[in-house]
Amino acid sequence: MRLYEYEAKNLFRRYNIPVLDSILVDNSSFNELDKVAYPVVVKAQVFLGGRGKAGFVQFAQNRKEAEKKVANMLGKKHGSFTIEKVLVERRIEIDRELYVSAAIDRLKHEPLMIASQKGGVEIEVVARKDPSAILKYYFKIGAKLPDFQARNIASDLGFTGAAMSVCADIVLRVFTLFVHLECKLVEINPLVVAHDGRIIALDAKVDLDEDAMFRHHELKEMGIVARHEIGELTKRERVAKAKGIPYVDLDGDIGVFPGGAGFGIAAIDLIQHYGGKPANFMDSGGAPTQEKLRAMLGLLIDNPRVKAIFGARFGGISRCDDWAKAVVQYVIENKPKKPMIMRMAGNMEEAGRKILEQAKQEHQELFKNIKIYAYDTPIEEVIKETIRIAKTQRDAGN
């Protein structure tokens, strides 16, 4: 669970990581602007990056100017997020911008510190254009960050003398916060050297593990509780979340109705490999109920971008006859027009096939655009056919 910048900075203060004094302003608290020293920086509080480029990090020289800029930001959208709060901080002169973070390497399954002398920009861009500028320091799970390693990191960031000790202390505290609160990410970008020599976390990002939050009562005391980032979800993603369906909208026109998350990812890769564009990721594994299976199909049918649906069930825990029943009932009740090209194999395949064949005989018109292949047809061929049909639908303006 990502935190807002102001929440992350409150955690930084708790762990004695230096940040600027700030105030939080919303539509009901403009009087807070009387409490800061000008000039200031006004920063929208949203989870999405690129605030500066989008005009949601602005400078104000006085109270009147700050009020105007805050008012102009509140209520606007950055991506799919509505800006409901802004953070106002004293503007300072900066000599250097650096990068420091603690994270988890998902491939090595190890915690690491990441540092760079090129802070203030997207770290992914730096990594792509100048990989040597990204420094990584790995640790075994449960290990502490030794003082000498923290000083080495500070030295690699270009610090010497007393400043190196100050930076090393910040590095240690970042790692301590990361470990103590079982975070997924603690990031400072940029960590700045101010013109007066202070080293300050100018921005703050913290990503918590929701499954571990119950162990950390101090979070609740600070008003940080588990929440869903609904602002970034599409309408269909919100519907899917409410029904307990793992679902993500993509920008293609082939609906994906797979069996299991792994196969869902493989289907997306295969569709793209053969020149198609998937419209979604979905996980329908784990023996979902009939109601949930029908809801999954509904998400795809209701998506105006979807021209054709690729479906596949490899029966295991999730039986083919249950899958077939859900497809038949959905088609009979909703009479969808979109073509469905599917493949079914595995547990209770024969029973599932009989259910579909009987439905086709009894409702020929409803099932005329639905094809179900067996195990002897390669999945690649089913996907290729789906791509061809989607293209035909697209060309016909359907």
N, C-alpha and C positions, 0 to 999 in steps of 0.2 A: 504494500500500500504506500503510494507516494504521499509525501507531506508537502504542504505549501511552504514557500520560502520562509514565511514568518514563523511557522511551526518548527521548521528545521533550525532556524536561528535561536529559537527558545531552547531547543535541545543543546545547541552549541554553547549557549550561556551556562546551562546546567553543567556542562563538561569543561567549562573555562576555555573554550575556543573563542578567540577575540572576534567580535563582530561590532558593527556600529550601533549606536543607540538609534531606535526607530519607533515609529508609531504606526498603528494600523487604522485605516480609515474606510468606512463604508458610508452609505447614504444617511445614516443616522448619527454620524460622529465627526462632522466637519470641524467641530470645535477643537478636536485634537490637533489641528494644524497650528493652533496658537502655542503649542508646546515645543516646537522644534526651532532650531537655529538655521537660518537660511544663508546660502542657497541649498536646495535639496534635490534629491533624485526621487521621482515618483515611479513606482514599479507595480504593474498589475500582478495580482496573485492568481496564477493559473498553473496547471501542470505542464502545459505545452512549452517547448523551447522556442527560440527565435523571437522573444518578446521585443528585443531592441529593433530588429529589422521590421517588425510589424507596427512599430510606433507605440509600444506599450511600456517602454522605459523612457521617461522624459525628465528634463531638468526644469526647475522653477527657481527664480531669483528671489521671490518674496511670497508672502502669504496669499495675496490676491491671485497671483499667477498659479500658485500651487492648487488653490481651490478650483480654479477653472480647469486645470489639467486633470485633476482627480474626477471632477464632474463629467468631463468628456470621456474618461475611460470607463467609469462605472456603467454597467448595463450593456456594454459592447461585447462582442464575441471575438475570442482568439481561437481560431479553429472551431471546434464544437463546444468550447468552454465559454460560459458567460462570466464576465468579470464582476465579482461581487465585493471584492476588497482590494485595496491597494496598500502597499508598504511605502512609507515616506522616510527617507534617511538623509542625513547631512551629506552634501557633496564634498568629496575630498580630492586633492591632487594626487595622482598616481604616477609612480616611477616605473614599476614593473608589474606584469601580470603573469601568474604561474598557475599550475594545476596540481591538485592533490586529491586522491580518492582512495577509499578502501572498498573492495568489491569481492566478488566470488568468481573465479574462473570456472565456467560451466563445463569445460572440457576436462580440466585437470582435477576438478572438485576440490580446489584449494583456495583459501583466502589469499588476497594479494593487495599490496599497495601499488598505486599507479601515480607517477609524478611526471611533470613536464615543465620545462621553462617556457613553453608556448601555451599560456593560459589565455582565457578571455574569448576563445573561439570554440567551435564545436570540436571536441576531442576526436571524434570520428574522422573529421576532415584532416586534422593533423596526422592521425595514424595512417591515413591513406596517402597523403602527399609526402610525409616525412616520417616514416616509421621509427627511424633512429631517435626521434625527439620524444618518444614515449618510453619511459623507464618503468620496468615492472619488477616487483620484489615479492617473491612467493613465501608462504609460511605454511607449516603443517597445521591441520585442524587442532585447535586447542592451544597452540603455541602462542607465547607472548611476543610482542615486538620489542626486541632488546634495545636499550638506550643507544648502543653504538650503531645499530642499524638505522635508527631514527636520525642520528647525526650524519650518517652516510647519505641518507636521502636528502637531508637539508644541504649537505655539501654538493650533491649532484644537482641541486636546484640553484647552485651558484652562491650560497651563503658562506660566510667566514666569520670567525670571531664570535662576538656576543649575539649577532643576528642569527648565526647558525644554531646556537643553543635555543633561541626563541622559536625558530622554525621547527627544530627537532621536537620541542615540546608540543607544538601544534600537531605535528605528525603523530606523536604518541597518543594525544587526546582523540584525534580522529579515529585511530585504530581501536582505542579503548571504547569509545562510543559504539563503533561498529560491532565489536564483540559483545559488549555488555547487553545491548538491546537486540542482539541477533538480527542485525540489519542485512538487507540485500545490497545496499549501496549507501555510502556516505561520501559526498563529493563537495569539494570547494573549487568553484571555477567562476571567477578567478580568486586565487589567493594573492593579495596585492601587497606590494611594498609602497606605502604612502610616501609622499614627498617629505614628511617629517620623520621618516624612518620606521614607523609602526608597520607591523605585519598583520594583516586583517583579512578575515574571510568575508569577501564582498558579496558573495552569493553562497547559498547553501542548498544542497539537495540531500534528502534522506528518503530511502525506500525501505519500509519495514516489512517484515514477514508477518502477515496477519495471523498465521497459525501459532506464532510465538508471543503475540501481544498479551495473552492472558497471564503470562508469567511476569509482566512488567507493569505493576500497579502505578508506578510513577507516571506512565503515559496517560492513564485515565485521569490522574490528578491534574495533569496539564491540559486536559480537554481533548486529548488525542485518542480517539476511539475508532474501531474498525468501521469502514464505510465503503461504499461502492462509488467509483468515479463515473457516475451516470452521465455526467456532462460530455464524456467522450464517446458514448455509445450511440449507435444508430437506433432508429425506432425498432428495427427487427432484432438487434442485439439486446435491447431492453426487454422485449417480449420474450426472447430466448432465455435470458437470465432469470426472469420471473418464473419460467417453467422448468428451470434447472437443466437447460440444454446448452452444452458447450457449442458456441456458434460465433463466427466472426465474418462480417461482410467484407468481400473483396470487390474489385472493380470490373469483373468479367461478366459473361453472359451464359455460362454453363453452371447450373446449380449442381452441387455435389451432395449426394445422399449416401454416404458410405457406412460401413460397419466398423466402428472403432476409430480412435484418433490416429493411430499409426497408418491405417489404410487411408484415412482422410487426407493425411499429408502426402502419402504416395500418389493418391489420385490427383491431387493438385499438381504435383510435379509432372505426372504423365500427361495431363491435359496441356500444361505449358510446353512440355517437350514436343508434343505433336501439333503445336501451333494454335491451341485453343486458349481461352481465358476463363479461369474458374471464377465463379461469382461469390464463393464462400468457402469457409472451412466449417466442418461440422463433425461432431463425434456422436454416432448413434450406437456405440457398442455398450457392453455391460448389461444386456438383457433389459432394454427400456420397455416401459409399458406400451400397450396399444395406443393409449391417449398421447403419450409422448412421441411415438413414431408418427402419428398423424399430424401432430403439431410441427414436427420437423419438416414434413412434406409441405405443410402450409406455409412455412417461412420461405420456401423456394418458389412455390406457386405465386405467392403474394408479391414477390420481388419483380417489379416491372422490367428490370434489366435482364432477367433470366429468359433465354429463348428455348433452352432444352435442359433436361435434367439427366445427369448420369447417376445411376444408383448401383450399388453392389452390396451383396450380403454374403459373407463367408460364415456359414452357420457354425457356431461353437456354443458359447453360453447363450448367445442370442440366436434363437432358432429361426430357420427359414420360413416355417409355416406361420409363426407370429408376425414376421416381417410382411409376408404375403397378405395376411389378414388385414394388417394396417393399411397397406397400399390399396387393397380392394375396397375397404370401407371408406377410405378417404375419397377415392375416385367416384364411388357411387353417391356419396353425400355431397361432394363439391363440384363434380363434373368439370374438372380442369381441362383446358384446351392445349396446354403445353406438352410437347412430346417428352416421353420418358423412355430412356434406353438403359436397361438394367441387366445385371448378371447375378445369378443366385447359385450358390454351391455350399455343400457341407451339411451340417446337422438338420434333419427333417426337410431336406431339399425336395424329395419326391412328394411329400404332403403339401409343401408350399406350392409346387408346380401344379398340382391338381386343383388347389384353391384358385390359382390365377387362370388356369384353363377353363374352369367352370364359369368364372366371372366373365371371361371373354365371350363364351358361348351365350350367356344370358344377357350381356350388355355390350353387344358388338360395337355400337356406335361410340360408347364411352371409352372403350379400350382400344380403339383403332390406332391410336398414336402411342401405344405402350408396347414395348418389346421386352421380353425377359429371356436372356440367354442362359445356357447351362455351363457347367465346368469345362466342356470341350471347346468352347469359344474363348480364345485368349482375351484377357482383360484389355490388352492394347487395342484389339480390333473393336471392342465395344466402345472404348473411348474415342477412337478415330471416327466411328459412325456418329457418335454424339456430336463431335465437332462439326462434321459435315452437315448434320441436320440443323445445328444451331446457326451455321452460316446460311443455309437455305432460308431459315426463318427470318434471319436478319436481312437478307437480300430482298425478301418478299415484304419487308416492313411490318412483320408480325411481332 
